[in-house]
Amino acid sequence: MQFDLQRARYETPGCKFVKHFNNAGSSLISQPVLEAIISHLQLEAQLGGYEATNQAEGAVEHVYDAAAALLNCSRDEIAFAENATRAWDMLFYSVPLRPGDRILTSISEYGSNYLAFLHLMKRMGITIAPIPNDEYGQTSVDALKNMLDERVKLIAITYVPTNGGLVNQVAAIGKVAREAGILYLVDACQAVGQMPVDVQAIGCDLLATTGRKYLRGPRGTGFLYVRRSVLEQLTPPFIELHTARWLAPDRYQLRQDARRFESWEINYAGKIGLGVAIDYAMQWSLEAIWQRVQLLAERLRSQLSEIAGVTVHDLGRVRCGIVTFTLAGMSPAEIKQHLAQHKMNVTVTRQEATLLDMTARGLDNMVRASVHYYNSEEEIDALCEVVARLKTKQL
Ligand SMILES: *Cc1c(COP(=O)(O)O)cnc(C)c1O
């Protein structure tokens, strides 16, 4: 089936202004998302904030149905959050862990997640064990099996790391976790919106993601999934009037759905916009998006690797829309700056964001060019031409 690129670009106002290769940072939002956000802000200005929320209740509540359809779960297993980190934190800090308990995680786990592990290591004496990679650079499923014992209380895996094309085998890991009866938490921040993500197929108990990356939602939005059967094991690190009922001076009751992890006060325009972004992605079909993203990323990788001095660093057997590279003799920051002069957005992925992986590979930082389905083949060719000329300038 032909991908309607013209329509994708027409419905993305930013395409007129920039060549955007920072979709792993924050994608360009679509016209319907932009309109939904603006119209809710207008409603707030005209009616008052609370009154606007009441009037827009259908659109606000729709987020749960949209997210449930996207992830293949039910709406009461979804909670809204202000970003992926908070969503992930709410899940992680709810897991009943005790001194000596062990967390198994991926080498390319996201920095903020790893900091949370270290935080609990310091505060309560849990232990952390990174699972070695297989020969493709993926979290090794066999190594994971060999690391299981009665101390392991959580398996926490990053689906797609922030620093490259790697796609971890989250479903194979889920099978191991289920057989061992161990809680399984997936950071799907870079996966959701880029590829089909199905929590039943993955077999995870917990999953967190963001709105602004491949889903093309507003900034300041995220959401989480919690499997209904594990909800009762999880104690939120903090509660409030929205998440618990104050029944008597000495008594309260937690909400009985995933929303026990939410905050009462949030950005409603963003929440509505997120629902629209999810609908919009599903209307393109995640299968079609995933196919096109892979096609574009492979085009970028193959052209970049033909440029003298360029090294492409992406790991994995299946590789996604995140492309990372370095150029001999020029720092990633300088490359980013040069590209910006041509109105091309890339970013620099820093060692600290995925410290274990970067130090193991002897990498300091890299240019990250992340493509989305609305990027054109011409944009990719143009990016490579600029990079090739940079090299010439250096010599
Ligand atoms: C960006 C990112 C996060 C954090 O998401 P926020 O929405 O910025 O909190 C977590 N994990 C991965 C893999 C990421 O790339």
The ligand as an SDF file (V2000), in Angstrom:
LIG
                    3D

 15 15  0  0  0  0  0  0  0  0999 V2000
   12.7130   10.3490   26.6000 C   0  0  0  0  0  0  0  0  0  0  0  0
   12.8090    9.0580   27.3170 C   0  0  0  0  0  0  0  0  0  0  0  0
   12.3020    8.9290   28.6170 C   0  0  0  0  0  0  0  0  0  0  0  0
   11.7590   10.0840   29.4010 C   0  0  0  0  0  0  0  0  0  0  0  0
   10.5620   10.5890   28.8670 O   0  0  0  0  0  0  0  0  0  0  0  0
    9.9920   11.9780   29.4120 P   0  0  0  0  0  0  0  0  0  0  0  0
    8.6710   12.1170   28.7810 O   0  0  0  0  0  0  0  0  0  0  0  0
   10.9790   13.0200   28.9930 O   0  0  0  0  0  0  0  0  0  0  0  0
    9.9130   11.8840   30.8850 O   0  0  0  0  0  0  0  0  0  0  0  0
   12.3350    7.6810   29.1920 C   0  0  0  0  0  0  0  0  0  0  0  0
   12.8440    6.6280   28.5500 N   0  0  0  0  0  0  0  0  0  0  0  0
   13.3460    6.7000   27.3100 C   0  0  0  0  0  0  0  0  0  0  0  0
   13.9020    5.4730   26.6420 C   0  0  0  0  0  0  0  0  0  0  0  0
   13.3550    7.9280   26.6510 C   0  0  0  0  0  0  0  0  0  0  0  0
   13.8770    8.0170   25.4220 O   0  0  0  0  0  0  0  0  0  0  0  0
  1  2  1  0
  2  3  1  0
  2 14  2  0
  3  4  1  0
  3 10  2  0
  4  5  1  0
  5  6  1  0
  6  7  2  0
  6  8  1  0
  6  9  1  0
 10 11  1  0
 11 12  2  0
 12 13  1  0
 12 14  1  0
 14 15  1  0
M  END
$$$$
